[in-house]
């Protein structure tokens, strides 16, 4: 799905992490809410959501949020 998402207008990127216990987080970044809504209606994405509910997940949460500011530190790039 991330490759398909990357071809959608307004896609900016993603980050993901998974713990040893299987708990995982995937964050996708989009230009605006219209881009998110458009992605939500892509047929292959809808099918993946259906399969996720049917075959893979017993529970999941989706949060839509606005990033006001982002910054960090990387010792390798000083």
mmCIF file of the N, C-alpha and C atoms, coordinates in Angstrom:
data_MODEL
# 
_entry.id   MODEL 
# 
loop_
_atom_site.group_PDB 
_atom_site.id 
_atom_site.type_symbol 
_atom_site.label_atom_id 
_atom_site.label_alt_id 
_atom_site.label_comp_id 
_atom_site.label_asym_id 
_atom_site.label_entity_id 
_atom_site.label_seq_id 
_atom_site.pdbx_PDB_ins_code 
_atom_site.Cartn_x 
_atom_site.Cartn_y 
_atom_site.Cartn_z 
_atom_site.occupancy 
_atom_site.B_iso_or_equiv 
_atom_site.pdbx_formal_charge 
_atom_site.auth_seq_id 
_atom_site.auth_comp_id 
_atom_site.auth_asym_id 
_atom_site.auth_atom_id 
_atom_site.pdbx_PDB_model_num 
ATOM 1   N N  . UNK A 1 1  ? 0.804   -1.186  0.000  1.00 0.00 ? 1  UNK A N  1 
ATOM 2   C CA . UNK A 1 1  ? 0.000   0.000   0.000  1.00 0.00 ? 1  UNK A CA 1 
ATOM 3   C C  . UNK A 1 1  ? 0.858   1.266   0.000  1.00 0.00 ? 1  UNK A C  1 
ATOM 4   N N  . UNK A 1 2  ? 2.038   1.210   0.626  1.00 0.00 ? 2  UNK A N  1 
ATOM 5   C CA . UNK A 1 2  ? 2.858   2.421   0.653  1.00 0.00 ? 2  UNK A CA 1 
ATOM 6   C C  . UNK A 1 2  ? 3.327   2.819   -0.742 1.00 0.00 ? 2  UNK A C  1 
ATOM 7   N N  . UNK A 1 3  ? 3.604   1.838   -1.600 1.00 0.00 ? 3  UNK A N  1 
ATOM 8   C CA . UNK A 1 3  ? 3.988   2.177   -2.978 1.00 0.00 ? 3  UNK A CA 1 
ATOM 9   C C  . UNK A 1 3  ? 2.814   2.799   -3.721 1.00 0.00 ? 3  UNK A C  1 
ATOM 10  N N  . UNK A 1 4  ? 1.627   2.229   -3.557 1.00 0.00 ? 4  UNK A N  1 
ATOM 11  C CA . UNK A 1 4  ? 0.433   2.792   -4.189 1.00 0.00 ? 4  UNK A CA 1 
ATOM 12  C C  . UNK A 1 4  ? 0.175   4.196   -3.640 1.00 0.00 ? 4  UNK A C  1 
ATOM 13  N N  . UNK A 1 5  ? 0.284   4.365   -2.335 1.00 0.00 ? 5  UNK A N  1 
ATOM 14  C CA . UNK A 1 5  ? 0.076   5.684   -1.727 1.00 0.00 ? 5  UNK A CA 1 
ATOM 15  C C  . UNK A 1 5  ? 1.066   6.695   -2.296 1.00 0.00 ? 5  UNK A C  1 
ATOM 16  N N  . UNK A 1 6  ? 2.308   6.264   -2.495 1.00 0.00 ? 6  UNK A N  1 
ATOM 17  C CA . UNK A 1 6  ? 3.348   7.192   -2.961 1.00 0.00 ? 6  UNK A CA 1 
ATOM 18  C C  . UNK A 1 6  ? 3.055   7.748   -4.348 1.00 0.00 ? 6  UNK A C  1 
ATOM 19  N N  . UNK A 1 7  ? 2.185   7.098   -5.092 1.00 0.00 ? 7  UNK A N  1 
ATOM 20  C CA . UNK A 1 7  ? 1.826   7.571   -6.436 1.00 0.00 ? 7  UNK A CA 1 
ATOM 21  C C  . UNK A 1 7  ? 0.607   8.486   -6.418 1.00 0.00 ? 7  UNK A C  1 
ATOM 22  N N  . UNK A 1 8  ? 0.032   8.720   -5.245 1.00 0.00 ? 8  UNK A N  1 
ATOM 23  C CA . UNK A 1 8  ? -1.173  9.538   -5.146 1.00 0.00 ? 8  UNK A CA 1 
ATOM 24  C C  . UNK A 1 8  ? -0.815  11.012  -4.999 1.00 0.00 ? 8  UNK A C  1 
ATOM 25  N N  . UNK A 1 9  ? -1.611  11.894  -5.604 1.00 0.00 ? 9  UNK A N  1 
ATOM 26  C CA . UNK A 1 9  ? -1.372  13.334  -5.446 1.00 0.00 ? 9  UNK A CA 1 
ATOM 27  C C  . UNK A 1 9  ? -1.436  13.726  -3.964 1.00 0.00 ? 9  UNK A C  1 
ATOM 28  N N  . UNK A 1 10 ? -0.483  14.538  -3.555 1.00 0.00 ? 10 UNK A N  1 
ATOM 29  C CA . UNK A 1 10 ? -0.474  15.033  -2.187 1.00 0.00 ? 10 UNK A CA 1 
ATOM 30  C C  . UNK A 1 10 ? 0.284   14.177  -1.192 1.00 0.00 ? 10 UNK A C  1 
ATOM 31  N N  . UNK A 1 11 ? 0.768   13.005  -1.620 1.00 0.00 ? 11 UNK A N  1 
ATOM 32  C CA . UNK A 1 11 ? 1.519   12.122  -0.716 1.00 0.00 ? 11 UNK A CA 1 
ATOM 33  C C  . UNK A 1 11 ? 2.885   12.732  -0.428 1.00 0.00 ? 11 UNK A C  1 
ATOM 34  N N  . UNK A 1 12 ? 3.278   12.749  0.854  1.00 0.00 ? 12 UNK A N  1 
ATOM 35  C CA . UNK A 1 12 ? 4.560   13.324  1.247  1.00 0.00 ? 12 UNK A CA 1 
ATOM 36  C C  . UNK A 1 12 ? 5.544   12.303  1.798  1.00 0.00 ? 12 UNK A C  1 
ATOM 37  N N  . UNK A 1 13 ? 5.069   11.151  2.257  1.00 0.00 ? 13 UNK A N  1 
ATOM 38  C CA . UNK A 1 13 ? 5.967   10.137  2.798  1.00 0.00 ? 13 UNK A CA 1 
ATOM 39  C C  . UNK A 1 13 ? 5.331   9.378   3.951  1.00 0.00 ? 13 UNK A C  1 
ATOM 40  N N  . UNK A 1 14 ? 6.118   8.466   4.546  1.00 0.00 ? 14 UNK A N  1 
ATOM 41  C CA . UNK A 1 14 ? 5.612   7.699   5.678  1.00 0.00 ? 14 UNK A CA 1 
ATOM 42  C C  . UNK A 1 14 ? 6.761   7.294   6.592  1.00 0.00 ? 14 UNK A C  1 
ATOM 43  N N  . UNK A 1 15 ? 6.384   6.923   7.817  1.00 0.00 ? 15 UNK A N  1 
ATOM 44  C CA . UNK A 1 15 ? 7.300   6.360   8.803  1.00 0.00 ? 15 UNK A CA 1 
ATOM 45  C C  . UNK A 1 15 ? 6.577   5.192   9.456  1.00 0.00 ? 15 UNK A C  1 
ATOM 46  N N  . UNK A 1 16 ? 7.337   4.157   9.857  1.00 0.00 ? 16 UNK A N  1 
ATOM 47  C CA . UNK A 1 16 ? 6.698   3.042   10.539 1.00 0.00 ? 16 UNK A CA 1 
ATOM 48  C C  . UNK A 1 16 ? 7.632   2.447   11.578 1.00 0.00 ? 16 UNK A C  1 
ATOM 49  N N  . UNK A 1 17 ? 7.030   1.783   12.546 1.00 0.00 ? 17 UNK A N  1 
ATOM 50  C CA . UNK A 1 17 ? 7.784   1.099   13.600 1.00 0.00 ? 17 UNK A CA 1 
ATOM 51  C C  . UNK A 1 17 ? 6.942   -0.072  14.091 1.00 0.00 ? 17 UNK A C  1 
ATOM 52  N N  . UNK A 1 18 ? 7.621   -1.150  14.505 1.00 0.00 ? 18 UNK A N  1 
ATOM 53  C CA . UNK A 1 18 ? 6.919   -2.313  15.044 1.00 0.00 ? 18 UNK A CA 1 
ATOM 54  C C  . UNK A 1 18 ? 7.717   -2.830  16.232 1.00 0.00 ? 18 UNK A C  1 
ATOM 55  N N  . UNK A 1 19 ? 7.016   -3.076  17.330 1.00 0.00 ? 19 UNK A N  1 
ATOM 56  C CA . UNK A 1 19 ? 7.645   -3.608  18.530 1.00 0.00 ? 19 UNK A CA 1 
ATOM 57  C C  . UNK A 1 19 ? 7.770   -5.115  18.474 1.00 0.00 ? 19 UNK A C  1 
ATOM 58  N N  . UNK A 1 20 ? 8.567   -5.665  19.376 1.00 0.00 ? 20 UNK A N  1 
ATOM 59  C CA . UNK A 1 20 ? 8.753   -7.116  19.457 1.00 0.00 ? 20 UNK A CA 1 
ATOM 60  C C  . UNK A 1 20 ? 7.442   -7.836  19.751 1.00 0.00 ? 20 UNK A C  1 
ATOM 61  N N  . UNK A 1 21 ? 6.512   -7.129  20.381 1.00 0.00 ? 21 UNK A N  1 
ATOM 62  C CA . UNK A 1 21 ? 5.213   -7.728  20.705 1.00 0.00 ? 21 UNK A CA 1 
ATOM 63  C C  . UNK A 1 21 ? 4.237   -7.692  19.526 1.00 0.00 ? 21 UNK A C  1 
ATOM 64  N N  . UNK A 1 22 ? 4.690   -7.147  18.390 1.00 0.00 ? 22 UNK A N  1 
ATOM 65  C CA . UNK A 1 22 ? 3.845   -7.080  17.208 1.00 0.00 ? 22 UNK A CA 1 
ATOM 66  C C  . UNK A 1 22 ? 3.092   -5.778  17.051 1.00 0.00 ? 22 UNK A C  1 
ATOM 67  N N  . UNK A 1 23 ? 3.084   -4.939  18.084 1.00 0.00 ? 23 UNK A N  1 
ATOM 68  C CA . UNK A 1 23 ? 2.400   -3.653  17.994 1.00 0.00 ? 23 UNK A CA 1 
ATOM 69  C C  . UNK A 1 23 ? 3.113   -2.785  16.967 1.00 0.00 ? 23 UNK A C  1 
ATOM 70  N N  . UNK A 1 24 ? 2.360   -2.237  16.038 1.00 0.00 ? 24 UNK A N  1 
ATOM 71  C CA . UNK A 1 24 ? 2.966   -1.442  14.989 1.00 0.00 ? 24 UNK A CA 1 
ATOM 72  C C  . UNK A 1 24 ? 2.275   -0.112  14.779 1.00 0.00 ? 24 UNK A C  1 
ATOM 73  N N  . UNK A 1 25 ? 3.037   0.827   14.271 1.00 0.00 ? 25 UNK A N  1 
ATOM 74  C CA . UNK A 1 25 ? 2.526   2.153   13.942 1.00 0.00 ? 25 UNK A CA 1 
ATOM 75  C C  . UNK A 1 25 ? 3.028   2.508   12.547 1.00 0.00 ? 25 UNK A C  1 
ATOM 76  N N  . UNK A 1 26 ? 2.131   3.000   11.713 1.00 0.00 ? 26 UNK A N  1 
ATOM 77  C CA . UNK A 1 26 ? 2.518   3.538   10.415 1.00 0.00 ? 26 UNK A CA 1 
ATOM 78  C C  . UNK A 1 26 ? 1.898   4.925   10.314 1.00 0.00 ? 26 UNK A C  1 
ATOM 79  N N  . UNK A 1 27 ? 2.723   5.899   10.029 1.00 0.00 ? 27 UNK A N  1 
ATOM 80  C CA . UNK A 1 27 ? 2.253   7.270   9.872  1.00 0.00 ? 27 UNK A CA 1 
ATOM 81  C C  . UNK A 1 27 ? 2.478   7.668   8.423  1.00 0.00 ? 27 UNK A C  1 
ATOM 82  N N  . UNK A 1 28 ? 1.420   8.087   7.765  1.00 0.00 ? 28 UNK A N  1 
ATOM 83  C CA . UNK A 1 28 ? 1.574   8.614   6.410  1.00 0.00 ? 28 UNK A CA 1 
ATOM 84  C C  . UNK A 1 28 ? 1.331   10.113  6.458  1.00 0.00 ? 28 UNK A C  1 
ATOM 85  N N  . UNK A 1 29 ? 2.093   10.837  5.643  1.00 0.00 ? 29 UNK A N  1 
ATOM 86  C CA . UNK A 1 29 ? 2.011   12.287  5.607  1.00 0.00 ? 29 UNK A CA 1 
ATOM 87  C C  . UNK A 1 29 ? 1.451   12.727  4.260  1.00 0.00 ? 29 UNK A C  1 
ATOM 88  N N  . UNK A 1 30 ? 0.532   13.684  4.321  1.00 0.00 ? 30 UNK A N  1 
ATOM 89  C CA . UNK A 1 30 ? -0.165  14.169  3.137  1.00 0.00 ? 30 UNK A CA 1 
ATOM 90  C C  . UNK A 1 30 ? -0.174  15.688  3.117  1.00 0.00 ? 30 UNK A C  1 
ATOM 91  N N  . UNK A 1 31 ? -0.263  16.240  1.936  1.00 0.00 ? 31 UNK A N  1 
ATOM 92  C CA . UNK A 1 31 ? -0.239  17.697  1.742  1.00 0.00 ? 31 UNK A CA 1 
ATOM 93  C C  . UNK A 1 31 ? -1.412  18.379  2.441  1.00 0.00 ? 31 UNK A C  1 
ATOM 94  N N  . UNK A 1 32 ? -2.585  17.778  2.342  1.00 0.00 ? 32 UNK A N  1 
ATOM 95  C CA . UNK A 1 32 ? -3.782  18.407  2.904  1.00 0.00 ? 32 UNK A CA 1 
ATOM 96  C C  . UNK A 1 32 ? -4.873  17.352  3.100  1.00 0.00 ? 32 UNK A C  1 
ATOM 97  N N  . UNK A 1 33 ? -5.960  17.769  3.713  1.00 0.00 ? 33 UNK A N  1 
ATOM 98  C CA . UNK A 1 33 ? -7.036  16.824  3.997  1.00 0.00 ? 33 UNK A CA 1 
ATOM 99  C C  . UNK A 1 33 ? -7.698  16.310  2.720  1.00 0.00 ? 33 UNK A C  1 
ATOM 100 N N  . UNK A 1 34 ? -7.751  17.130  1.676  1.00 0.00 ? 34 UNK A N  1 
ATOM 101 C CA . UNK A 1 34 ? -8.321  16.668  0.404  1.00 0.00 ? 34 UNK A CA 1 
ATOM 102 C C  . UNK A 1 34 ? -7.519  15.485  -0.142 1.00 0.00 ? 34 UNK A C  1 
ATOM 103 N N  . UNK A 1 35 ? -6.193  15.518  -0.003 1.00 0.00 ? 35 UNK A N  1 
ATOM 104 C CA . UNK A 1 35 ? -5.348  14.405  -0.456 1.00 0.00 ? 35 UNK A CA 1 
ATOM 105 C C  . UNK A 1 35 ? -5.627  13.150  0.358  1.00 0.00 ? 35 UNK A C  1 
ATOM 106 N N  . UNK A 1 36 ? -5.834  13.312  1.657  1.00 0.00 ? 36 UNK A N  1 
ATOM 107 C CA . UNK A 1 36 ? -6.163  12.171  2.523  1.00 0.00 ? 36 UNK A CA 1 
ATOM 108 C C  . UNK A 1 36 ? -7.480  11.555  2.093  1.00 0.00 ? 36 UNK A C  1 
ATOM 109 N N  . UNK A 1 37 ? -8.471  12.395  1.882  1.00 0.00 ? 37 UNK A N  1 
ATOM 110 C CA . UNK A 1 37 ? -9.795  11.888  1.474  1.00 0.00 ? 37 UNK A CA 1 
ATOM 111 C C  . UNK A 1 37 ? -9.725  11.169  0.126  1.00 0.00 ? 37 UNK A C  1 
ATOM 112 N N  . UNK A 1 38 ? -8.925  11.699  -0.780 1.00 0.00 ? 38 UNK A N  1 
ATOM 113 C CA . UNK A 1 38 ? -8.758  11.059  -2.085 1.00 0.00 ? 38 UNK A CA 1 
ATOM 114 C C  . UNK A 1 38 ? -8.123  9.678   -1.922 1.00 0.00 ? 38 UNK A C  1 
ATOM 115 N N  . UNK A 1 39 ? -7.077  9.576   -1.115 1.00 0.00 ? 39 UNK A N  1 
ATOM 116 C CA . UNK A 1 39 ? -6.423  8.293   -0.857 1.00 0.00 ? 39 UNK A CA 1 
ATOM 117 C C  . UNK A 1 39 ? -7.397  7.303   -0.241 1.00 0.00 ? 39 UNK A C  1 
ATOM 118 N N  . UNK A 1 40 ? -8.242  7.796   0.654  1.00 0.00 ? 40 UNK A N  1 
ATOM 119 C CA . UNK A 1 40 ? -9.201  6.934   1.337  1.00 0.00 ? 40 UNK A CA 1 
ATOM 120 C C  . UNK A 1 40 ? -10.186 6.285   0.349  1.00 0.00 ? 40 UNK A C  1 
ATOM 121 N N  . UNK A 1 41 ? -10.364 6.889   -0.816 1.00 0.00 ? 41 UNK A N  1 
ATOM 122 C CA . UNK A 1 41 ? -11.337 6.359   -1.779 1.00 0.00 ? 41 UNK A CA 1 
ATOM 123 C C  . UNK A 1 41 ? -10.711 5.523   -2.893 1.00 0.00 ? 41 UNK A C  1 
ATOM 124 N N  . UNK A 1 42 ? -9.386  5.324   -2.874 1.00 0.00 ? 42 UNK A N  1 
ATOM 125 C CA . UNK A 1 42 ? -8.721  4.497   -3.892 1.00 0.00 ? 42 UNK A CA 1 
ATOM 126 C C  . UNK A 1 42 ? -9.185  3.047   -3.725 1.00 0.00 ? 42 UNK A C  1 
ATOM 127 N N  . UNK A 1 43 ? -9.636  2.440   -4.812 1.00 0.00 ? 43 UNK A N  1 
ATOM 128 C CA . UNK A 1 43 ? -10.243 1.109   -4.761 1.00 0.00 ? 43 UNK A CA 1 
ATOM 129 C C  . UNK A 1 43 ? -9.329  0.061   -4.117 1.00 0.00 ? 43 UNK A C  1 
ATOM 130 N N  . UNK A 1 44 ? -8.064  0.030   -4.496 1.00 0.00 ? 44 UNK A N  1 
ATOM 131 C CA . UNK A 1 44 ? -7.145  -0.957  -3.906 1.00 0.00 ? 44 UNK A CA 1 
ATOM 132 C C  . UNK A 1 44 ? -6.939  -0.716  -2.415 1.00 0.00 ? 44 UNK A C  1 
ATOM 133 N N  . UNK A 1 45 ? -6.974  0.532   -2.000 1.00 0.00 ? 45 UNK A N  1 
ATOM 134 C CA . UNK A 1 45 ? -6.846  0.853   -0.579 1.00 0.00 ? 45 UNK A CA 1 
ATOM 135 C C  . UNK A 1 45 ? -8.093  0.394   0.175  1.00 0.00 ? 45 UNK A C  1 
ATOM 136 N N  . UNK A 1 46 ? -9.252  0.614   -0.400 1.00 0.00 ? 46 UNK A N  1 
ATOM 137 C CA . UNK A 1 46 ? -10.492 0.146   0.214  1.00 0.00 ? 46 UNK A CA 1 
ATOM 138 C C  . UNK A 1 46 ? -10.484 -1.376  0.378  1.00 0.00 ? 46 UNK A C  1 
ATOM 139 N N  . UNK A 1 47 ? -9.980  -2.072  -0.625 1.00 0.00 ? 47 UNK A N  1 
ATOM 140 C CA . UNK A 1 47 ? -9.895  -3.543  -0.553 1.00 0.00 ? 47 UNK A CA 1 
ATOM 141 C C  . UNK A 1 47 ? -8.907  -3.972  0.537  1.00 0.00 ? 47 UNK A C  1 
ATOM 142 N N  . UNK A 1 48 ? -7.789  -3.291  0.638  1.00 0.00 ? 48 UNK A N  1 
ATOM 143 C CA . UNK A 1 48 ? -6.816  -3.615  1.694  1.00 0.00 ? 48 UNK A CA 1 
ATOM 144 C C  . UNK A 1 48 ? -7.427  -3.386  3.074  1.00 0.00 ? 48 UNK A C  1 
ATOM 145 N N  . UNK A 1 49 ? -8.208  -2.335  3.220  1.00 0.00 ? 49 UNK A N  1 
ATOM 146 C CA . UNK A 1 49 ? -8.882  -2.092  4.499  1.00 0.00 ? 49 UNK A CA 1 
ATOM 147 C C  . UNK A 1 49 ? -9.860  -3.217  4.816  1.00 0.00 ? 49 UNK A C  1 
ATOM 148 N N  . UNK A 1 50 ? -10.623 -3.626  3.825  1.00 0.00 ? 50 UNK A N  1 
ATOM 149 C CA . UNK A 1 50 ? -11.589 -4.716  4.023  1.00 0.00 ? 50 UNK A CA 1 
ATOM 150 C C  . UNK A 1 50 ? -10.862 -5.990  4.440  1.00 0.00 ? 50 UNK A C  1 
ATOM 151 N N  . UNK A 1 51 ? -9.772  -6.314  3.724  1.00 0.00 ? 51 UNK A N  1 
ATOM 152 C CA . UNK A 1 51 ? -9.011  -7.526  4.060  1.00 0.00 ? 51 UNK A CA 1 
ATOM 153 C C  . UNK A 1 51 ? -8.368  -7.427  5.430  1.00 0.00 ? 51 UNK A C  1 
ATOM 154 N N  . UNK A 1 52 ? -7.913  -6.238  5.775  1.00 0.00 ? 52 UNK A N  1 
ATOM 155 C CA . UNK A 1 52 ? -7.329  -6.038  7.102  1.00 0.00 ? 52 UNK A CA 1 
ATOM 156 C C  . UNK A 1 52 ? -8.324  -6.359  8.196  1.00 0.00 ? 52 UNK A C  1 
ATOM 157 N N  . UNK A 1 53 ? -9.548  -5.872  8.048  1.00 0.00 ? 53 UNK A N  1 
ATOM 158 C CA . UNK A 1 53 ? -10.591 -6.150  9.056  1.00 0.00 ? 53 UNK A CA 1 
ATOM 159 C C  . UNK A 1 53 ? -10.981 -7.622  9.049  1.00 0.00 ? 53 UNK A C  1 
ATOM 160 N N  . UNK A 1 54 ? -11.000 -8.222  7.897  1.00 0.00 ? 54 UNK A N  1 
ATOM 161 C CA . UNK A 1 54 ? -11.435 -9.618  7.776  1.00 0.00 ? 54 UNK A CA 1 
ATOM 162 C C  . UNK A 1 54 ? -10.345 -10.609 8.167  1.00 0.00 ? 54 UNK A C  1 
ATOM 163 N N  . UNK A 1 55 ? -9.102  -10.366 7.733  1.00 0.00 ? 55 UNK A N  1 
ATOM 164 C CA . UNK A 1 55 ? -8.056  -11.390 7.826  1.00 0.00 ? 55 UNK A CA 1 
ATOM 165 C C  . UNK A 1 55 ? -6.920  -11.104 8.809  1.00 0.00 ? 55 UNK A C  1 
ATOM 166 N N  . UNK A 1 56 ? -6.625  -9.838  9.083  1.00 0.00 ? 56 UNK A N  1 
ATOM 167 C CA . UNK A 1 56 ? -5.390  -9.564  9.808  1.00 0.00 ? 56 UNK A CA 1 
ATOM 168 C C  . UNK A 1 56 ? -5.585  -8.933  11.177 1.00 0.00 ? 56 UNK A C  1 
ATOM 169 N N  . UNK A 1 57 ? -6.500  -8.000  11.303 1.00 0.00 ? 57 UNK A N  1 
ATOM 170 C CA . UNK A 1 57 ? -6.574  -7.201  12.525 1.00 0.00 ? 57 UNK A CA 1 
ATOM 171 C C  . UNK A 1 57 ? -7.836  -7.488  13.325 1.00 0.00 ? 57 UNK A C  1 
ATOM 172 N N  . UNK A 1 58 ? -7.673  -7.536  14.626 1.00 0.00 ? 58 UNK A N  1 
ATOM 173 C CA . UNK A 1 58 ? -8.838  -7.601  15.503 1.00 0.00 ? 58 UNK A CA 1 
ATOM 174 C C  . UNK A 1 58 ? -9.171  -6.197  16.010 1.00 0.00 ? 58 UNK A C  1 
ATOM 175 N N  . UNK A 1 59 ? -8.233  -5.284  15.816 1.00 0.00 ? 59 UNK A N  1 
ATOM 176 C CA . UNK A 1 59 ? -8.417  -3.911  16.288 1.00 0.00 ? 59 UNK A CA 1 
ATOM 177 C C  . UNK A 1 59 ? -7.399  -2.998  15.600 1.00 0.00 ? 59 UNK A C  1 
ATOM 178 N N  . UNK A 1 60 ? -7.824  -1.795  15.266 1.00 0.00 ? 60 UNK A N  1 
ATOM 179 C CA . UNK A 1 60 ? -6.896  -0.768  14.812 1.00 0.00 ? 60 UNK A CA 1 
ATOM 180 C C  . UNK A 1 60 ? -7.510  0.598   15.071 1.00 0.00 ? 60 UNK A C  1 
ATOM 181 N N  . UNK A 1 61 ? -6.683  1.625   15.037 1.00 0.00 ? 61 UNK A N  1 
ATOM 182 C CA . UNK A 1 61 ? -7.135  3.001   15.206 1.00 0.00 ? 61 UNK A CA 1 
ATOM 183 C C  . UNK A 1 61 ? -6.517  3.856   14.122 1.00 0.00 ? 61 UNK A C  1 
ATOM 184 N N  . UNK A 1 62 ? -7.265  4.841   13.693 1.00 0.00 ? 62 UNK A N  1 
ATOM 185 C CA . UNK A 1 62 ? -6.766  5.822   12.728 1.00 0.00 ? 62 UNK A CA 1 
ATOM 186 C C  . UNK A 1 62 ? -6.916  7.195   13.364 1.00 0.00 ? 62 UNK A C  1 
ATOM 187 N N  . UNK A 1 63 ? -5.870  7.978   13.248 1.00 0.00 ? 63 UNK A N  1 
ATOM 188 C CA . UNK A 1 63 ? -5.896  9.352   13.733 1.00 0.00 ? 63 UNK A CA 1 
ATOM 189 C C  . UNK A 1 63 ? -5.488  10.264  12.588 1.00 0.00 ? 63 UNK A C  1 
ATOM 190 N N  . UNK A 1 64 ? -6.224  11.317  12.391 1.00 0.00 ? 64 UNK A N  1 
ATOM 191 C CA . UNK A 1 64 ? -5.862  12.328  11.407 1.00 0.00 ? 64 UNK A CA 1 
ATOM 192 C C  . UNK A 1 64 ? -5.457  13.558  12.209 1.00 0.00 ? 64 UNK A C  1 
ATOM 193 N N  . UNK A 1 65 ? -4.230  14.008  11.989 1.00 0.00 ? 65 UNK A N  1 
ATOM 194 C CA . UNK A 1 65 ? -3.702  15.108  12.785 1.00 0.00 ? 65 UNK A CA 1 
ATOM 195 C C  . UNK A 1 65 ? -2.932  16.088  11.909 1.00 0.00 ? 65 UNK A C  1 
ATOM 196 N N  . UNK A 1 66 ? -2.815  17.292  12.384 1.00 0.00 ? 66 UNK A N  1 
ATOM 197 C CA . UNK A 1 66 ? -2.057  18.328  11.711 1.00 0.00 ? 66 UNK A CA 1 
ATOM 198 C C  . UNK A 1 66 ? -0.723  18.501  12.434 1.00 0.00 ? 66 UNK A C  1 
ATOM 199 N N  . UNK A 1 67 ? 0.378   18.394  11.706 1.00 0.00 ? 67 UNK A N  1 
ATOM 200 C CA . UNK A 1 67 ? 1.705   18.619  12.283 1.00 0.00 ? 67 UNK A CA 1 
ATOM 201 C C  . UNK A 1 67 ? 1.987   20.114  12.177 1.00 0.00 ? 67 UNK A C  1 
ATOM 202 N N  . UNK A 1 68 ? 2.068   20.769  13.312 1.00 0.00 ? 68 UNK A N  1 
ATOM 203 C CA . UNK A 1 68 ? 2.329   22.211  13.337 1.00 0.00 ? 68 UNK A CA 1 
ATOM 204 C C  . UNK A 1 68 ? 3.818   22.513  13.198 1.00 0.00 ? 68 UNK A C  1 
ATOM 205 N N  . UNK A 1 69 ? 4.642   21.643  13.771 1.00 0.00 ? 69 UNK A N  1 
ATOM 206 C CA . UNK A 1 69 ? 6.080   21.861  13.774 1.00 0.00 ? 69 UNK A CA 1 
ATOM 207 C C  . UNK A 1 69 ? 6.751   20.514  13.933 1.00 0.00 ? 69 UNK A C  1 
ATOM 208 N N  . UNK A 1 70 ? 7.880   20.328  13.279 1.00 0.00 ? 70 UNK A N  1 
ATOM 209 C CA . UNK A 1 70 ? 8.651   19.096  13.428 1.00 0.00 ? 70 UNK A CA 1 
ATOM 210 C C  . UNK A 1 70 ? 10.138  19.440  13.351 1.00 0.00 ? 70 UNK A C  1 
ATOM 211 N N  . UNK A 1 71 ? 10.914  18.917  14.271 1.00 0.00 ? 71 UNK A N  1 
ATOM 212 C CA . UNK A 1 71 ? 12.353  19.128  14.251 1.00 0.00 ? 71 UNK A CA 1 
ATOM 213 C C  . UNK A 1 71 ? 13.026  17.992  14.993 1.00 0.00 ? 71 UNK A C  1 
ATOM 214 N N  . UNK A 1 72 ? 14.331  17.863  14.844 1.00 0.00 ? 72 UNK A N  1 
ATOM 215 C CA . UNK A 1 72 ? 15.038  16.771  15.490 1.00 0.00 ? 72 UNK A CA 1 
ATOM 216 C C  . UNK A 1 72 ? 16.530  17.019  15.546 1.00 0.00 ? 72 UNK A C  1 
ATOM 217 N N  . UNK A 1 73 ? 17.248  16.005  15.884 1.00 0.00 ? 73 UNK A N  1 
ATOM 218 C CA . UNK A 1 73 ? 18.699  16.052  16.034 1.00 0.00 ? 73 UNK A CA 1 
ATOM 219 C C  . UNK A 1 73 ? 19.257  14.756  15.475 1.00 0.00 ? 73 UNK A C  1 
ATOM 220 N N  . UNK A 1 74 ? 20.329  14.839  14.709 1.00 0.00 ? 74 UNK A N  1 
ATOM 221 C CA . UNK A 1 74 ? 20.991  13.667  14.170 1.00 0.00 ? 74 UNK A CA 1 
ATOM 222 C C  . UNK A 1 74 ? 22.491  13.887  14.248 1.00 0.00 ? 74 UNK A C  1 
ATOM 223 N N  . UNK A 1 75 ? 23.144  13.210  15.173 1.00 0.00 ? 75 UNK A N  1 
ATOM 224 C CA . UNK A 1 75 ? 24.590  13.395  15.398 1.00 0.00 ? 75 UNK A CA 1 
ATOM 225 C C  . UNK A 1 75 ? 25.409  13.084  14.148 1.00 0.00 ? 75 UNK A C  1 
ATOM 226 N N  . UNK A 1 76 ? 24.911  12.206  13.282 1.00 0.00 ? 76 UNK A N  1 
ATOM 227 C CA . UNK A 1 76 ? 25.618  11.824  12.054 1.00 0.00 ? 76 UNK A CA 1 
ATOM 228 C C  . UNK A 1 76 ? 25.695  12.979  11.046 1.00 0.00 ? 76 UNK A C  1 
ATOM 229 N N  . UNK A 1 77 ? 24.816  13.939  11.142 1.00 0.00 ? 77 UNK A N  1 
ATOM 230 C CA . UNK A 1 77 ? 24.756  15.021  10.155 1.00 0.00 ? 77 UNK A CA 1 
ATOM 231 C C  . UNK A 1 77 ? 25.172  16.368  10.733 1.00 0.00 ? 77 UNK A C  1 
ATOM 232 N N  . UNK A 1 78 ? 26.129  16.359  11.658 1.00 0.00 ? 78 UNK A N  1 
ATOM 233 C CA . UNK A 1 78 ? 26.602  17.639  12.227 1.00 0.00 ? 78 UNK A CA 1 
ATOM 234 C C  . UNK A 1 78 ? 27.702  18.221  11.388 1.00 0.00 ? 78 UNK A C  1 
# 
